């Protein structure tokens, strides 16, 4: 265990392996919310504090991703960030976008929406081996490819793909890559210096709440002509004209969710007390124990076994996910499961310890039977 359970709300007497869905709140988040409430009462000086917190959070995230703070924007959620990028494409009839057929729905749906402009949606089939999946995606690229969407770590299977190798291939055909890092940022290293766009949700591995992070790598992409609002631009002399901000703030059509930023700053500073390398090693070690348990009882995970091909999630296919989640909760074991995705998911964050994993190893084989 890297983080004391006593630092979190709601971990008393339970075994929480559901970080891939929701993480518990830190007790210190209550102080962050109280500080927001205090600052909100100050009027204009309080608003200045809001934007100072925004600046600090952008810097913390940029340092994690090896990009510039000016590349970071805060939107309502990851799906909003995907749509910002998709709507910014200057599509021509016959252009192509690529997304694997089991990818997260927000990416698939946003790409299908582009069909109304004559864009072809190329959907390579899901392949269990991440190297094969990578090869399949690359084989789908053509000179007409404009944008590729991929999850760094899959929400369904927990597999980790080599995003930098994919970025190299995408750039070779003149296309751009948007990476969903919702299941990687905060638990494994994420180098986005060679990635065009990145989105991430704040409420999972980052220990925050429900806001979205959008990274626009201005070293790689000169313009982001996404939908605009008052926050996106500066006024000019004519009322029917505007000047977009030079940095990623242009993707913020209105106020960022400031209370979420206060919470996220607290979460990031707390999490960073442990190196990302130590967080990754912890997740991989306990994840390997879960993997071995499932395999031993005849339930081979759909997550790859190789450490470089997984992160914090271990997923097992089952038609009875809802039942298993409910039955596990009755035994104070909190896991995640989706009927639509037909799998259960066990997630190892820094507050998970060997006892939590031992309880999962005792209960889950019985429930899967």
C-alpha positions as CSV (number, residue, x, y, z in Angstrom):
1,X,0.0,0.0,0.0
2,X,1.4,3.4,-1.0
3,X,-1.3,5.7,0.4
4,X,-2.8,5.2,3.9
5,X,-6.4,4.2,3.7
6,X,-7.2,6.6,6.5
7,X,-6.5,9.5,4.1
8,X,-9.6,8.5,2.1
9,X,-13.3,8.8,2.8
10,X,-15.2,5.5,2.9
11,X,-12.4,3.0,2.9
12,X,-13.1,1.8,6.5
13,X,-13.9,-1.9,6.5
14,X,-14.0,-2.3,2.7
15,X,-11.7,-3.6,0.0
16,X,-11.8,-1.0,-2.8
17,X,-10.7,-2.3,-6.2
18,X,-12.9,0.0,-8.3
19,X,-10.5,2.9,-9.2
20,X,-11.2,2.3,-12.9
21,X,-14.8,3.4,-12.3
22,X,-14.7,5.8,-9.3
23,X,-12.0,6.5,-6.7
24,X,-12.8,7.5,-3.1
25,X,-12.4,11.1,-2.1
26,X,-9.5,12.3,0.1
27,X,-10.5,13.7,3.4
28,X,-8.3,16.7,2.5
29,X,-10.6,17.4,-0.5
30,X,-13.0,18.8,2.1
31,X,-10.4,21.5,2.9
32,X,-10.0,22.2,-0.8
33,X,-13.7,22.7,-1.2
34,X,-13.8,24.9,1.9
35,X,-11.0,27.0,0.4
36,X,-13.0,27.3,-2.8
37,X,-16.1,28.4,-0.9
38,X,-14.1,31.0,1.0
39,X,-12.5,32.4,-2.2
40,X,-15.9,32.4,-4.0
41,X,-17.2,34.9,-1.4
42,X,-14.4,37.4,-2.2
43,X,-15.8,38.8,-5.4
44,X,-13.2,39.8,-8.0
45,X,-10.2,38.9,-5.8
46,X,-11.7,35.4,-5.5
47,X,-12.0,35.1,-9.3
48,X,-8.3,35.9,-9.6
49,X,-7.6,33.1,-7.1
50,X,-9.7,30.7,-9.3
51,X,-7.5,31.4,-12.3
52,X,-4.4,31.1,-10.2
53,X,-5.5,27.6,-9.2
54,X,-6.2,26.8,-12.8
55,X,-2.7,27.9,-13.7
56,X,-1.1,25.7,-11.0
57,X,-3.1,22.6,-12.0
58,X,-2.2,23.1,-15.7
59,X,1.4,23.2,-14.7
60,X,1.2,20.1,-12.6
61,X,-0.5,18.2,-15.5
62,X,1.9,19.5,-18.1
63,X,4.8,18.3,-16.0
64,X,3.3,14.8,-15.8
65,X,2.9,14.7,-19.6
66,X,6.1,16.5,-20.7
67,X,4.2,19.3,-22.5
68,X,3.7,23.0,-21.8
69,X,1.1,24.4,-19.3
70,X,-0.3,26.4,-22.2
71,X,-1.2,23.1,-23.9
72,X,-3.7,22.2,-21.2
73,X,-7.4,23.1,-21.2
74,X,-10.2,22.1,-18.8
75,X,-13.5,21.0,-20.2
76,X,-16.6,19.4,-18.9
77,X,-15.4,15.8,-19.4
78,X,-13.3,13.7,-21.7
79,X,-16.1,13.3,-24.2
80,X,-16.3,17.0,-24.5
81,X,-12.6,17.1,-25.2
82,X,-12.9,14.5,-27.9
83,X,-15.7,16.5,-29.5
84,X,-13.7,19.7,-29.4
85,X,-11.0,18.0,-31.4
86,X,-13.4,16.2,-33.8
87,X,-15.3,19.4,-34.5
88,X,-12.1,21.3,-35.2
89,X,-11.3,19.0,-38.2
90,X,-11.5,20.7,-41.5
91,X,-12.9,17.6,-43.2
92,X,-13.2,17.0,-46.9
93,X,-15.3,14.4,-48.6
94,X,-13.4,11.1,-48.7
95,X,-11.2,11.9,-45.7
96,X,-10.8,9.0,-43.2
97,X,-10.7,8.6,-39.5
98,X,-9.6,5.4,-37.7
99,X,-10.9,3.9,-34.4
100,X,-10.9,0.2,-33.3
101,X,-14.4,-1.3,-33.1
102,X,-14.3,-1.9,-29.4
103,X,-13.0,1.6,-28.4
104,X,-14.6,3.8,-25.9
105,X,-18.0,4.9,-27.2
106,X,-17.3,8.7,-27.1
107,X,-14.5,8.3,-29.7
108,X,-16.5,5.9,-31.9
109,X,-19.7,8.0,-31.8
110,X,-17.8,11.3,-32.5
111,X,-16.2,9.7,-35.5
112,X,-19.4,8.3,-36.8
113,X,-20.9,11.8,-36.5
114,X,-18.3,12.9,-39.1
115,X,-20.0,10.7,-41.8
116,X,-22.4,13.5,-42.5
117,X,-19.5,15.4,-44.1
118,X,-18.5,12.4,-46.3
119,X,-15.8,11.2,-43.9
120,X,-15.1,7.4,-44.0
121,X,-14.9,5.8,-40.6
122,X,-12.3,2.9,-40.6
123,X,-12.8,0.5,-37.8
124,X,-10.2,-2.2,-37.4
125,X,-11.4,-5.2,-35.3
126,X,-10.4,-5.6,-31.7
127,X,-7.5,-8.0,-31.4
128,X,-6.5,-9.4,-28.0
129,X,-2.8,-8.9,-28.5
130,X,-1.8,-5.2,-28.2
131,X,1.1,-5.6,-30.7
132,X,-1.3,-7.2,-33.2
133,X,-3.8,-4.4,-32.5
134,X,-1.1,-1.8,-33.1
135,X,-0.1,-3.4,-36.4
136,X,-3.8,-3.5,-37.5
137,X,-4.3,0.1,-36.7
138,X,-1.2,1.1,-38.6
139,X,-2.2,-1.1,-41.6
140,X,-5.5,0.9,-41.7
141,X,-3.7,4.2,-42.2
142,X,-3.7,5.8,-45.7
143,X,-2.8,9.2,-47.2
144,X,-6.5,10.1,-46.6
145,X,-6.3,9.5,-42.9
146,X,-6.9,12.7,-40.9
147,X,-7.3,11.5,-37.3
148,X,-6.9,8.4,-35.2
149,X,-8.5,7.9,-31.7
150,X,-7.1,5.3,-29.3
151,X,-7.2,4.7,-25.6
152,X,-3.8,4.4,-24.0
153,X,-5.3,1.8,-21.7
154,X,-8.5,0.1,-22.8
155,X,-11.6,0.6,-20.5
156,X,-12.9,-2.8,-21.6
157,X,-9.8,-5.0,-21.5
158,X,-7.2,-3.1,-19.5
159,X,-4.6,-3.5,-22.3
160,X,-1.9,-0.8,-22.8
161,X,-0.8,0.1,-26.3
162,X,2.4,1.8,-27.4
163,X,1.1,5.3,-28.1
164,X,4.4,6.7,-29.2
165,X,4.9,3.9,-31.8
166,X,1.4,4.6,-33.1
167,X,2.1,8.4,-33.1
168,X,5.1,7.9,-35.3
169,X,3.1,5.9,-37.8
170,X,0.2,8.3,-37.8
171,X,2.5,11.3,-38.4
172,X,4.2,9.5,-41.2
173,X,0.9,9.6,-43.3
174,X,0.3,13.3,-42.3
175,X,-2.5,12.5,-39.8
176,X,-3.1,13.4,-36.2
177,X,-3.5,11.2,-33.0
178,X,-5.9,11.8,-30.1
179,X,-5.1,9.6,-27.1
180,X,-7.6,8.9,-24.3
181,X,-5.4,8.6,-21.1
182,X,-8.3,8.2,-18.7
183,X,-7.0,4.8,-17.5
184,X,-3.3,5.7,-17.6
185,X,-2.6,9.2,-16.4
186,X,-1.9,9.0,-12.7
187,X,-1.0,5.3,-12.5
188,X,1.6,4.8,-15.2
189,X,4.0,7.3,-16.9
190,X,2.4,9.1,-19.9
191,X,4.8,10.9,-22.3
192,X,2.6,13.1,-24.5
193,X,5.4,15.1,-26.1
194,X,4.8,13.2,-29.4
195,X,1.0,13.1,-29.1
196,X,-1.2,15.6,-31.0
197,X,-4.1,15.6,-28.5
198,X,-4.9,13.9,-25.3
199,X,-8.0,13.7,-23.1
200,X,-8.4,12.4,-19.6
201,X,-11.1,12.2,-16.9
202,X,-10.2,13.6,-13.5
203,X,-12.3,11.3,-11.3
204,X,-10.5,8.0,-11.8
205,X,-6.7,7.5,-11.4
206,X,-6.1,11.2,-10.8
207,X,-8.1,11.0,-7.5
208,X,-10.1,14.1,-8.5
209,X,-13.7,14.7,-9.6
210,X,-15.7,14.8,-12.8
211,X,-13.9,17.3,-15.0
212,X,-12.2,16.7,-18.4
213,X,-8.6,17.5,-19.4
214,X,-7.8,18.3,-22.9
215,X,-4.1,18.6,-24.1
216,X,-3.5,20.3,-27.4
217,X,0.2,19.9,-28.3
218,X,1.0,23.2,-30.0
219,X,4.5,22.0,-30.9
220,X,2.8,19.5,-33.3
221,X,-0.5,21.1,-34.3
222,X,-0.5,24.8,-35.2
223,X,-4.2,25.5,-34.9
224,X,-7.2,24.2,-32.9
225,X,-10.3,25.7,-34.5
226,X,-12.8,24.2,-32.1
227,X,-16.2,25.7,-31.2
228,X,-15.8,29.0,-29.3
229,X,-17.4,30.9,-26.4
230,X,-16.6,34.0,-24.4
231,X,-13.7,32.2,-22.6
232,X,-12.2,31.0,-25.9
233,X,-11.3,34.4,-27.3
234,X,-10.6,38.1,-26.7
235,X,-12.9,40.8,-28.1
236,X,-11.8,43.1,-30.9
237,X,-13.2,46.3,-32.2
238,X,-16.0,44.8,-34.2
239,X,-18.8,43.0,-32.3
240,X,-18.9,40.2,-34.9
241,X,-15.2,39.4,-34.7
242,X,-13.0,37.9,-32.0
243,X,-9.3,36.8,-31.5
244,X,-8.8,33.3,-30.2
245,X,-6.4,32.7,-27.3
246,X,-3.0,31.6,-28.5
247,X,-3.0,28.7,-26.0
248,X,-5.4,25.8,-25.1
249,X,-7.7,28.2,-23.2
250,X,-9.4,28.6,-26.6
251,X,-11.0,25.2,-26.0
252,X,-12.7,26.4,-22.8
253,X,-15.9,27.9,-24.1
254,X,-16.9,29.1,-20.7
255,X,-15.7,29.0,-17.1
256,X,-13.8,25.9,-16.1
257,X,-15.3,24.0,-13.3
258,X,-13.3,25.8,-10.6
259,X,-14.3,23.7,-7.6
260,X,-13.1,20.6,-9.5
261,X,-9.8,22.3,-10.1
262,X,-9.3,23.1,-6.4
263,X,-10.0,19.4,-5.7
264,X,-7.7,18.2,-8.5
265,X,-4.8,20.4,-7.4
266,X,-5.1,18.8,-3.9
267,X,-5.3,15.3,-5.5
268,X,-2.3,15.8,-7.7
269,X,-0.1,17.2,-4.9
270,X,-1.1,14.3,-2.7
271,X,-0.5,11.7,-5.4
272,X,2.8,13.1,-6.3
273,X,4.2,12.4,-2.9
274,X,4.7,8.9,-4.4
275,X,6.6,8.7,-7.7
276,X,4.7,7.6,-10.8
277,X,7.3,4.8,-11.2
278,X,6.4,3.5,-7.7
279,X,2.7,3.7,-8.5
280,X,3.1,1.8,-11.7
281,X,5.2,-0.9,-10.0
282,X,2.7,-1.3,-7.2
283,X,-0.2,-1.7,-9.7
284,X,1.7,-4.2,-11.8
285,X,2.8,-6.3,-8.8
286,X,-0.7,-6.6,-7.2
287,X,-2.3,-6.9,-10.6
288,X,-0.1,-9.9,-11.4
289,X,-1.4,-11.6,-8.3
290,X,-5.0,-11.0,-9.4
291,X,-4.1,-12.3,-12.9
292,X,-2.6,-15.5,-11.5
293,X,-5.6,-16.1,-9.3
294,X,-8.1,-15.8,-12.2
295,X,-5.9,-18.0,-14.4
296,X,-5.5,-20.6,-11.7
297,X,-9.3,-21.0,-11.4
298,X,-9.8,-21.2,-15.2
299,X,-10.8,-17.6,-15.8
300,X,-8.1,-16.2,-18.0
301,X,-8.3,-12.4,-18.0
302,X,-8.8,-10.5,-21.2
303,X,-6.1,-8.2,-20.0
304,X,-2.6,-9.1,-21.3
305,X,-0.2,-10.7,-18.8
306,X,2.9,-8.8,-20.0
307,X,3.6,-5.9,-17.7
308,X,4.3,-3.4,-20.5
309,X,0.9,-4.2,-22.0
310,X,-1.2,-3.5,-18.9
311,X,-1.6,-0.8,-16.2
312,X,-3.9,-0.8,-13.1
313,X,-6.8,-2.8,-14.5
314,X,-7.3,-6.6,-14.6
315,X,-10.5,-7.5,-16.6
316,X,-12.3,-10.9,-16.9
317,X,-15.0,-11.6,-19.4
318,X,-18.4,-12.7,-17.9
319,X,-22.0,-12.6,-18.8
320,X,-22.9,-12.1,-15.1
321,X,-21.0,-8.9,-14.3
322,X,-23.9,-7.2,-12.5
323,X,-24.5,-10.2,-10.2
324,X,-20.8,-10.6,-9.4
325,X,-20.4,-6.9,-8.5
326,X,-23.5,-7.0,-6.3
327,X,-22.5,-10.2,-4.5
328,X,-18.9,-8.9,-4.0
329,X,-20.2,-5.7,-2.5
330,X,-22.2,-7.7,0.0
331,X,-18.8,-9.0,1.2
332,X,-17.3,-5.5,1.3
333,X,-15.4,-6.0,-1.9
334,X,-15.9,-3.2,-4.3
335,X,-15.1,-4.0,-8.0
336,X,-16.5,-2.7,-11.3
337,X,-18.6,-4.5,-13.9
338,X,-20.5,-3.6,-17.0
339,X,-23.3,-5.7,-18.5
340,X,-22.7,-3.9,-21.9
341,X,-19.0,-4.7,-21.9
342,X,-19.6,-8.2,-20.4
343,X,-16.7,-8.1,-18.0
344,X,-15.7,-7.4,-14.4
345,X,-12.7,-5.1,-13.7
346,X,-10.4,-5.1,-10.6
347,X,-8.3,-2.0,-10.3
348,X,-5.2,-1.5,-8.2
349,X,-4.5,2.1,-7.0
350,X,-2.1,3.2,-4.4
351,X,-4.5,2.7,-1.5
352,X,-5.0,-1.0,-2.4
353,X,-2.9,-3.4,-0.2
354,X,-2.1,-7.1,-0.2
355,X,-5.1,-7.8,2.1
356,X,-7.5,-6.2,-0.4
357,X,-6.1,-8.5,-3.1
358,X,-6.3,-11.5,-0.9
359,X,-10.0,-10.9,-0.3
360,X,-10.6,-10.6,-4.0
361,X,-8.6,-13.8,-4.7
362,X,-10.8,-15.6,-2.1
363,X,-14.2,-14.4,-3.2
364,X,-14.1,-13.8,-7.0
365,X,-13.4,-17.4,-8.1
366,X,-16.5,-18.5,-6.1
367,X,-18.7,-15.8,-7.7
368,X,-17.4,-16.4,-11.2
369,X,-18.4,-20.1,-10.8
